[in-house]
Amino acid sequence: MINSEKSRATLPDDIPENFDSYEATAEFWDNHDVSDYLDLTEEVPDVQIKLRQKHFKIEPDITAKLSQKARQKGISTETLINLWLKEKLKKSGKS
């Protein structure tokens, strides 16, 4: 039997009607397979999301050092840059 054919009675948990937070939502779906709940899903119209991004040029030697530091921390270079910029803005009172 494929997951979508499971009876509702055999599912481990009902999907909460309202989640308390994004974290609660993420935790639920980290521990449940959406394919077990396909009978509860419905098609939604296409959604377009426009992300605003700004690109900055960073000197090659700085880029290399940032990449190395990010690898040491186990995060992406982009994440490291964002974390450091947020920290700097917070310290300067611009957050």
N, C-alpha and C positions, 0 to 999 in steps of 0.2 A: 504494500500500500504506500503510495507517495504521500508526502507531508500534507498536501492540500486536501487529501481525502480523509484525513483523520477526523474522527467525530469530535464534536466540541467537548464531550465528556472525558476524552482521553488527554486533553491539553492540560499542561501543568498549572497554568495561571490564566485568568482573564486579563485582558489589557485594561489597565486602570482608565476610568473615564477621564480623569484629569491628573496630570502629573504635577507634583509640587515644584519641580525645578527642571532645568535642562539636564542637570546631573542625574536626577531620578529617572528621567526619560532614557538617558544614555545607559544607565545601569540596567534598566529593564531590558533594553534591546541588546545589550552586551550578553545577557543571559538567556535570551529567547531568540528563536528563529522565525523571522517574518513569514517564511513559507508555511509555518504551522497555522497562520492566521489569514491566509489568502481569502477565505470565504468572508472575512470581515472587511476586506479592502474594497475600494471603489476607484475608478479611473477619475483623474482630475485633469482639467485642461492644462495645456503647456504653460509653463511659467517661465518668464524671462527675468533674469537677474543681471543687473548691470553693476559690476564691481568697479569702483573708482581706484585707480592705481596711479601712482606717480613714480617715475623712474629717476634715479640719481646716479651719476657717474661717481665711482669710487676708484681711487688710485690703485693700480694693480698690486703694489706691495701691501697696501692696507687690506685689499680683498684676500690676498693669500693668507695674511695673519688672521683675519676674521674666519676664514674657512677652516684653518687649523684649530683655532680656539673652539669653534662650533663642533668640530669632530670630536675634540677632547670631551666636550660636554654631552655629546650624543644628541645634538639638536641640529636643525638646519641653520645655515648661515643667515637666512632671512629672519628666522626666529630670534637668533642671537642679536642681530641688529635691532629688531623691534624692541626686545627686552631692554637693551642698553639705552636706546633712545627714550623709552618710557621712563626709565630710571633717571636719566639726565634731566628730562623735562620736569619730573616730580621734584628733584633736588633744586631746580631753578625756579620752582613755583609756577610752572606753566602747565601743569597737568589738568 
